[in-house]
Amino acid sequence: MEVNLCVGSLRFLVLTQSTFFVLLAIMVVMLNVQAKIIMKYFPMKKESIHRSNSTEELLQKGNFAVVAAIAASIKS
């Protein structure tokens, strides 16, 4: 009985790669289920963005020092 190493290695490759991708697919599905369960019991709070805190309004009011401080803190 002769054993062909190329055929055996290809079988092993296909077996290990298919196992890996099946486990990866199961993990992705489980992460989606977990995310849905978390969102069901802990929904995200809707936050409103007030225009009064925007830099555009600060510029219109003439608060250039405040806008410069915000820009400097973002750059650093």
Phi, psi and omega in degrees: 000118184261137181252122178270116184291328179294315180293318178296319179291324177294321177297316179297319178299312181296318180298313182290320180292319179293322177297317179299313183289328175294314178296323177295318178296319178297319180296318179296318179296318180294325177294322178294319178296317179298319179296320179294320179294317179296317180292333179290316184268339179229074182292154179286141177278138178276120180254135178264140178264119181275135180289341183293340181264004184279154180289335179296317180291324177297322178294322180292330179279348179093019179269067184290329180293322179293316179295322177295321178294320178295315180295322180292324180288329178288321182290330184274000000 
